Amino acid sequence: MEEFIQWIPFLIPVFLLQIFLMVFALADLIKRERTKGPKWMWALIIVFVNIIGPLVYLFVGREE
C-alpha cells in the first residue's frame, strides 16, 4: 500500500489530464454537426480508450 501512496503525486496530473481531454472532446463532439464516422462510435472511443481516445478524435475524427 505504501508503494501506491508514493505514486499518487504522479497519478493525479495524469488523471486530471484524462478527465479534461474527455470533457473537451465530448463537448466538441456534441457541438459538431459532421464527424468522420458515426458520433456514437466516437463517443465510445472518447470514453473508453482513456487518454488516447480523445486525442484520436481531436486529430482524426473531426471534419472541418
C-alpha positions in Angstrom: 0.0 0.0 0.0 2.9 2.4 0.7 4.1 1.9 -2.8 0.8 3.1 -4.2 0.8 6.1 -2.0 4.2 7.1 -3.3 2.7 7.2 -6.9 -0.3 9.4 -6.1 1.5 12.7 -6.8 2.4 11.4 -10.3 -1.1 9.9 -11.0 -3.2 12.9 -10.1 -2.0 15.1 -13.0 -2.5 12.1 -15.4 -6.0 11.6 -14.1 -6.8 15.3 -14.4 -5.5 15.4 -17.9 -7.6 12.4 -18.8 -10.8 14.0 -17.4 -10.0 17.3 -19.1 -9.4 15.7 -22.5 -12.6 13.6 -22.2 -14.8 16.5 -21.3 -13.3 18.7 -24.0 -13.6 16.0 -26.7 -17.2 15.1 -25.7 -18.2 18.8 -25.7 -16.7 19.2 -29.2 -18.4 16.1 -30.4 -21.8 17.3 -29.3 -21.4 20.8 -30.9 -20.0 19.4 -34.2 -22.5 18.6 -37.0 -20.3 16.3 -39.0 -17.6 13.9 -38.0 -15.6 11.2 -39.8 -17.8 8.3 -38.8 -20.9 8.0 -36.6 -21.0 10.1 -33.4 -21.9 7.1 -31.2 -18.7 5.4 -32.2 -16.6 8.5 -31.4 -18.3 8.8 -28.0 -17.4 5.2 -27.1 -13.8 5.8 -28.2 -13.5 9.0 -26.2 -14.9 7.5 -23.1 -13.4 4.0 -23.1 -9.9 4.5 -24.7 -8.6 6.7 -21.9 -6.1 9.4 -22.9 -5.5 8.2 -26.4 -9.2 8.1 -27.4 -9.9 11.8 -27.1 -6.6 12.6 -28.8 -7.5 10.4 -31.8 -10.9 12.1 -32.0 -9.4 15.6 -31.9 -6.8 14.9 -34.5 -8.6 12.4 -36.8 -12.3 12.3 -36.1 -13.3 15.9 -36.7 -14.4 17.1 -40.1 -13.5 20.7 -40.8 
